[in-house]
Amino acid sequence: MSELRDIRAAAALMRERALAATGSPWVADDTEIYSEVQGGSWVAETLQLDDATAGAANGEHIASWDPAVAEAVADLLDGLVSFYISYGIEPTEPVLAVVRAYLRTPAVTA
């Protein structure tokens, strides 16, 4: 089933990107995102945003999707695939909406 394959693909991509990223947790201010690295020190990544208000909101949003969050969502998606297979049911539309948004694929219209 292509929907289950898409869910697995989204989970795998989330996990791959999370493992390649600088460690968790992340925090943000209006111009930078900070990630904690081994030994408790913090590394800053500068955001290229002109508007400090938008920068703060964007930074908080980006920081909220740190590698630990992405890995947890990937685990959730993998668990849902197992659930769908075990009970022989179709994936729900909200799950597919998350997958489509993450993979940046359009919804299929009937």
MIZA-240362 format. One record per residue (C-alpha): x, y, z; residue in one letter; chain; residue number from 0. Coordinates in Angstrom, 1 decimal. Example, Ala and Ser with C-alpha at 12.3 -4.5 7.8 and 13.67 -1.06 7.14 Angstrom:
12.3, -4.5, 7.8, A, A, 0
13.7, -1.1, 7.1, S, A, 1
# end
This chain:
0.0, 0.0, 0.0, M, A, 0
1.5, 3.3, -1.1, S, A, 1
0.1, 5.2, 1.9, E, A, 2
2.0, 3.0, 4.3, L, A, 3
5.1, 3.3, 2.2, R, A, 4
4.7, 7.1, 2.4, D, A, 5
4.4, 7.1, 6.2, I, A, 6
7.5, 4.9, 6.4, R, A, 7
9.4, 7.3, 4.0, A, A, 8
8.4, 10.3, 6.1, A, A, 9
9.5, 8.6, 9.3, A, A, 10
12.8, 7.5, 7.7, A, A, 11
13.5, 11.0, 6.4, L, A, 12
12.7, 12.6, 9.8, M, A, 13
15.1, 10.2, 11.5, R, A, 14
17.8, 10.7, 8.9, E, A, 15
17.7, 14.5, 9.2, R, A, 16
17.5, 14.3, 13.0, A, A, 17
20.6, 12.1, 13.2, L, A, 18
22.5, 14.4, 10.9, A, A, 19
21.6, 17.6, 12.9, A, A, 20
23.4, 19.1, 15.8, T, A, 21
22.2, 17.5, 19.1, G, A, 22
19.2, 18.4, 21.2, S, A, 23
17.7, 20.4, 22.9, P, A, 24
17.5, 23.6, 20.9, W, A, 25
16.5, 27.0, 22.1, V, A, 26
16.1, 30.3, 20.2, A, A, 27
16.1, 34.0, 20.6, D, A, 28
15.3, 36.6, 17.9, D, A, 29
18.4, 36.0, 15.7, T, A, 30
19.9, 32.7, 16.7, E, A, 31
19.1, 29.1, 17.4, I, A, 32
21.3, 27.4, 20.0, Y, A, 33
21.9, 23.6, 20.1, S, A, 34
23.4, 21.8, 23.1, E, A, 35
26.5, 19.8, 22.2, V, A, 36
28.4, 17.2, 24.2, Q, A, 37
29.8, 18.5, 27.4, G, A, 38
26.9, 21.0, 28.0, G, A, 39
28.2, 23.8, 25.8, S, A, 40
25.9, 25.5, 23.3, W, A, 41
26.5, 26.3, 19.6, V, A, 42
24.6, 29.2, 17.9, A, A, 43
23.3, 29.1, 14.3, E, A, 44
22.4, 32.6, 13.1, T, A, 45
19.0, 33.1, 11.4, L, A, 46
19.0, 35.4, 8.4, Q, A, 47
15.8, 37.3, 9.2, L, A, 48
15.3, 41.1, 9.1, D, A, 49
12.3, 41.3, 11.3, D, A, 50
13.2, 40.6, 15.0, A, A, 51
9.6, 39.7, 15.9, T, A, 52
9.3, 37.2, 13.0, A, A, 53
12.8, 36.0, 13.8, G, A, 54
11.9, 35.2, 17.4, A, A, 55
8.7, 33.4, 16.3, A, A, 56
10.5, 31.5, 13.5, N, A, 57
13.4, 30.7, 15.8, G, A, 58
11.1, 29.3, 18.5, E, A, 59
9.2, 27.3, 15.9, H, A, 60
12.4, 25.8, 14.4, I, A, 61
13.9, 25.1, 17.8, A, A, 62
10.7, 23.2, 18.8, S, A, 63
11.5, 20.7, 16.1, W, A, 64
14.8, 19.7, 17.4, D, A, 65
16.2, 16.2, 16.7, P, A, 66
14.6, 14.6, 19.8, A, A, 67
11.2, 15.8, 18.7, V, A, 68
11.7, 14.6, 15.1, A, A, 69
12.9, 11.2, 16.2, E, A, 70
9.9, 10.8, 18.6, A, A, 71
7.5, 11.7, 15.7, V, A, 72
9.3, 9.2, 13.4, A, A, 73
8.8, 6.5, 16.1, D, A, 74
5.2, 7.5, 16.3, L, A, 75
4.7, 7.1, 12.6, L, A, 76
6.5, 3.8, 12.5, D, A, 77
4.2, 2.6, 15.3, G, A, 78
1.1, 3.7, 13.5, L, A, 79
2.2, 1.7, 10.4, V, A, 80
2.5, -1.4, 12.6, S, A, 81
-0.9, -0.7, 14.1, F, A, 82
-2.5, -0.2, 10.7, Y, A, 83
-1.0, -3.5, 9.5, I, A, 84
-1.9, -5.4, 12.6, S, A, 85
-5.5, -4.4, 12.5, Y, A, 86
-5.9, -4.3, 8.7, G, A, 87
-7.1, -0.7, 8.7, I, A, 88
-6.4, 2.2, 6.5, E, A, 89
-4.3, 5.2, 7.7, P, A, 90
-6.3, 8.1, 9.0, T, A, 91
-6.4, 11.4, 7.1, E, A, 92
-4.7, 13.4, 9.8, P, A, 93
-1.7, 11.1, 9.7, V, A, 94
-1.6, 11.3, 6.0, L, A, 95
-1.8, 15.1, 6.2, A, A, 96
1.3, 15.1, 8.4, V, A, 97
3.1, 12.8, 6.0, V, A, 98
2.2, 14.9, 3.0, R, A, 99
3.2, 18.1, 4.7, A, A, 100
6.5, 16.7, 5.8, Y, A, 101
7.3, 15.2, 2.4, L, A, 102
5.8, 18.2, 0.6, R, A, 103
3.5, 16.2, -1.6, T, A, 104
0.1, 17.3, -2.6, P, A, 105
-3.1, 15.6, -1.3, A, A, 106
-4.7, 13.2, -3.8, V, A, 107
-8.2, 14.4, -4.7, T, A, 108
-10.9, 12.0, -5.7, A, A, 109
# end
